[in-house]
């Protein structure tokens, strides 16, 4: 189940990257046709992009930690299973 969730998250994350990059490009193109100062426009786009990187990075880290903790729990359950304990004593 965790693997499936990770795969779906990976696909959605790739789609989100494309949407954000295209969205920022379209925003840049539309705003540059107005009377907006180019320096302010660049700072806005850069700020949004850096904010996106930070939020998605934190979210990805949490999901990665969750997946790894799930694997550790499975390994501990395997290691401490009653059948394994009895077979080691023989």
URSUL-V21004 format. One record per run of one state. SS is the DSSP state (helix for helix, strand for strand, loop for the rest). FROM is the first residue (numbers start at 1). TO is the last residue. If there is no record, write none. Layout:
ss->SS from->FROM to->TO
ss->SS from->FROM to->TO
//
This chain:
ss->loop from->1 to->1
ss->helix from->2 to->32
ss->loop from->33 to->37
ss->helix from->38 to->79
ss->loop from->80 to->81
ss->helix from->82 to->89
ss->loop from->90 to->90
//
